[in-house]
């Protein structure tokens, strides 16, 4: 059994500007329908939620480096009934994996940490 980790931090303003400039083209390239629905449901903080998921996907790609190739929409970050984020890989991968993820955001930044067991 092996382990891999990944982390990422992003300025929320960068995500906000990308969404405002590119609109649905940006959103639909990066996020799944479920992620969009979740982020849009948080009207006053939607950019923080988009940024946290963006950072989460970046952290996952870093952890998967050398293990598996993934695209933006191969990864979906959801929340369980207790509000804890979890990762759903929508592509068939060649290894049995388990992923733990932590997302955080404040006024200016969003960050993510991922640990993968394979």
C-alpha atoms as one frame of an Amber mdcrd trajectory, in Angstrom:
protein
   0.000   0.000   0.000   1.248   3.438  -0.909   0.343   6.963   0.047   0.386
  10.238  -1.833  -0.521  13.741  -0.728  -1.326  16.985  -2.445  -2.097  20.508
  -1.333  -3.175  23.719  -3.022  -4.104  27.283  -2.144  -5.759  29.843  -4.396
  -6.934  33.425  -4.174 -10.733  33.519  -4.253 -10.581  36.716  -6.316  -8.865
  34.830  -9.178 -11.735  32.340  -9.362 -14.305  35.138  -9.093 -12.650  37.048
 -11.962 -12.504  33.918 -14.123 -16.191  33.231 -13.536 -17.175  36.844 -14.184
 -15.034  37.054 -17.327 -15.709  33.609 -18.842 -19.008  32.667 -17.169 -20.458
  29.257 -17.962 -17.513  28.356 -20.200 -15.163  28.409 -17.204 -17.633  26.844
 -14.765 -18.660  24.006 -17.101 -15.050  23.194 -17.996 -13.920  22.788 -14.386
 -16.939  21.717 -12.326 -19.546  18.949 -12.501 -23.281  19.631 -12.390 -23.427
  18.556  -8.728 -20.572  20.890  -7.793 -22.160  23.807  -9.652 -25.505  23.200
  -7.941 -23.816  23.141  -4.523 -21.743  26.301  -5.102 -24.631  28.255  -6.638
 -26.826  27.368  -3.639 -24.480  29.486  -1.474 -25.284  32.804  -3.154 -23.284
  35.090  -0.844 -20.283  32.743  -0.669 -20.413  30.913  -3.983 -16.943  32.092
  -5.040 -15.400  30.691  -1.850 -17.022  27.307  -2.544 -15.939  27.305  -6.192
 -12.392  28.240  -5.132 -12.262  25.522  -2.462 -13.302  22.901  -5.017 -10.800
  24.255  -7.530  -8.046  23.964  -4.907  -9.309  20.478  -4.044  -9.059  19.327
  -7.635  -5.566  20.807  -7.950  -4.498  19.004  -4.760  -5.929  15.744  -6.101
  -4.051  16.132  -9.403  -0.827  16.735  -7.512  -1.384  13.633  -5.380  -2.274
  11.530  -8.445   0.826  12.677 -10.334   2.558   9.558 -11.621  -0.340   7.317
 -10.552  -3.145   8.231 -12.935  -4.070  10.949 -15.463  -7.236  12.868 -14.556
  -9.140  15.723 -16.161 -11.144  18.421 -14.355 -14.451  16.596 -14.638 -13.032
  13.171 -13.720 -13.070  14.447 -10.132 -16.140  15.499  -8.176 -15.986  16.998
  -4.670 -19.219  16.592  -2.744 -20.373  16.803   0.876 -21.851  14.008   2.968
 -24.899  14.428   5.218 -22.659  15.814   7.984 -21.085  18.418   5.682 -17.733
  16.611   5.373 -16.249  16.868   1.878 -15.479  13.700  -0.015 -14.095  12.877
  -3.445 -15.770  10.868  -6.140 -13.582   9.770  -9.059 -15.845   9.558 -12.111
 -13.284   7.803 -14.313 -12.211   4.182 -14.027  -8.762   4.146 -12.432  -6.230
   1.322 -12.527  -5.712   1.070  -8.778  -7.920   0.643  -5.748  -7.772   3.977
  -3.971  -9.084   5.760  -0.913  -9.064   9.566  -0.762  -9.303  11.882   2.237
  -9.792  15.592   1.559  -9.961  18.726   3.660 -11.158  22.066   2.263 -10.857
  25.490   3.880 -11.626  29.038   2.883 -11.617  32.497   4.378 -12.293  35.910
   2.865  -9.275  35.894   0.522  -8.032  32.314   0.102  -9.237  28.760  -0.364
  -7.056  25.748   0.334  -7.206  21.977   0.133  -5.230  19.009   1.425  -5.570
  15.498   0.019  -4.191  12.139   1.109  -4.568   9.169  -1.241  -4.075   5.545
  -0.205  -3.471   3.172  -3.092
